[in-house]
Amino acid sequence: MTRTVTAGLDGSPESRAAVEWAAREAGLRHLPLKIVNVREPGPAADDLPREAAEGVRLRHPGVEVVTDRLTADPAEALTEAADAAELMVLGSHGLGAVGGFLLGSVSLAVIARAERPVVLVRAGEQAADEHRPDPAGVPSAAAPFRPVVLGLDTGAPDDTLLEFAFAAAACRDTALRVVHGWNEPHGSVHPLQGDAGEHASHARGQATVLTELLRPWRQKFPDVQVIEASRCGSAARVLVGAARDAALVVVGRRVRTGPLGARIGHVTHAVLHHVEAPVAVVPHT
């Protein structure tokens, strides 16, 4: 059975932005789009997904669109829908005080519990936002895509995360910027304090690890330009800084089955709170 790109729709502007992003993504991936509406019974709820689907069919004539209406707890229903999808797309409630996503409890619950990738799209997201300006400097969805940015922990790389990021860059015909933040070795001295040689040696070692880790993926996706960014600093800070011109930011979420239950890591939290581009959270073991 073919998986779908699925979007949650509740009638809000942010959910409509999520549906539009999902329609574009379905077109890129040559997959059907499913619009899921989780609401109480009523005529208005019946009309909402149908009207949204009709609009998508007009704006994206090559995309097959289906709808589903569910009456259940929103977090549970959307998590189940996500697990049956290729990826789930949700809207944020806008921008927080620091410029990132303003997350509701439903979005957080789905991101933390879903077994498939979840993409968060901010309210007001436009197709042109993911593209470079045209030669005249005008925002245009017809211009090339901005890069896909992947935050990667070289100490625990995961094939699911790498596959998703490379495939996202490939279908956009754009570069993949792989970002790795690292700290100084324990007990070392900052280069400005006279330990520049050790710092440079450690930096070269970290960069080499990243290069070797990506070598087989470059071979698997030879048409994807890979930009390696190995930087000294916290993973969250380095990734947020590298994501300012991204079409899509990809981060991982380690699936935990311990007593604390599902959680979102601090790097993912930082990206969601500070990055304006759509963010894909990819669960992995």
Helices and strands as residue ranges (DSSP letters): E 5-8, H 13-29, E 33-38, H 43-59, E 65-70, H 74-83, E 87-91, H 105-113, E 118-121, G 127-130, E 148-151, H 159-172, E 176-182, G 191-193, H 196-220, E 226-232, H 235-242, E 248-254, H 266-274, E 279-284
